[in-house]
Amino acid sequence: MKLGQKHIPLSLLFVLVAIFLSPIEVIDLNPVKTEAEVGRQRSVNIGPPDFVFFLALLSFMAEGRRVRFIRAIPVAWYAAFLLLGLASTLRASVPLESIKHLVQYAFILLGVIPVIGAVLKTEERVRWSGMALALGLAANLTLAVWVLLTLGRVGESGYGEELGAAEFYGAGGLSRAAMVAVPLFLALLRRQLVHGLGTGTFLLGGLWILAFVMGMLAFNRSAMVAIVTGLVVVLVLPITGKVRASRVALRVCVLAILTVVFAWKGYELVVPETYREVYAAVAESPLEDVSVRARYETNMAVLRSWQETLILGWGYDVPNIVAKIDRYITGPTINPLPHNVFLNWWAEAGLLGMVIMITATCKCVMAGWRGLVASGSSSWTRGLLVGLVGAYLSILFHYVFHASVFRRMDWVIVGLILAASSPRGRPLGLSSQSDGNRRVTDHDTKPHEKL
């Protein structure tokens, strides 16, 4: 395919389409019901981005290229996690469900992420991927506004408490999209402001306000804090110049002071009285809240099972966890599933499997940090990387309170961070200190492939 005088490989086209679809895919998981209601239903965890990424992989190989793992991808750690999961499947109550999830993990960790890293090997390609992600998020927010205006809020509580009745349809998917959109749009907006006001500035500013407002209107407590986490990260990290510990520390102190001032004076102006009362009650007696109590009981059950799950877990997916966790639950709970992605990894692949995946996750975050530290650039891609790091840390915070790990958008962000910060695939505007001002290109890029 050609765009103007440039040849666009099909593999790149498919990757960009899949990235665009990844934020919209979360709407699929929660089209007209609350997150709590959908959580009680069984569904096939596969969506349009999976098929498009598979087409990208086939196209990449048809173009005569091999998928080479860029150095930043923690392949060995991912492989170790999959091997432990495979061994844990032998202990599974429903082996077929565990095998299905094992295939999904393998496709994402050893298929999707490497394809993103292999295809996005120049600055221009990374920029296009950022635009695709931003457009997908904008489409998600547009759908959320339409759903809210059309269907309104839920009439009956899905949680058995006051806040559940205030959720609007599709709020679960919107919360996840807002966690990415708020830090990403803010980082790109900060980068745009470096060059002064323009059409792009107002467009990004409008999208950022829309994402923040819709994220807050979802009234998802953990998502609200996760969104603020991403905001803080983006405000702390510099968009231009090198990352200096002293500057980061100064910004953290300023933000801490502003947070205290807001908590003292601005909290009552922003949060409705009904919700302030609910939040205050939860803070005073957290275990009396139905949702908090359920999370506490199931999460503690995983910790109590440490002797049984030290090396191997119970196999992947809900049926296998529920079949074994009951005997470790000591109190009432509305859902016998740990609401914590990390503890889910423990239950599925053992304590050792959880440690391995946490290590792999930390390596991804550190790869993004190294990309920022090594860069003296003020390029558009630098702003994208800051936004991606903020978005991923926001998602990781949300992982502490939720168990939804197969949102393709999460792993797309991992792939983009690794591609943008990889020494082999580092964007042209992100040259390392040792390279001086020399631009880094991929030696495998063919003359007609300049995108």
Summary of the structure (lengths in Angstrom):
residues: 451
radius of gyration: 22.0
end to end distance: 11.7
largest distance: 66.5
contacts: 1579
relative contact order: 0.15
helix: 69%
strand: 1%
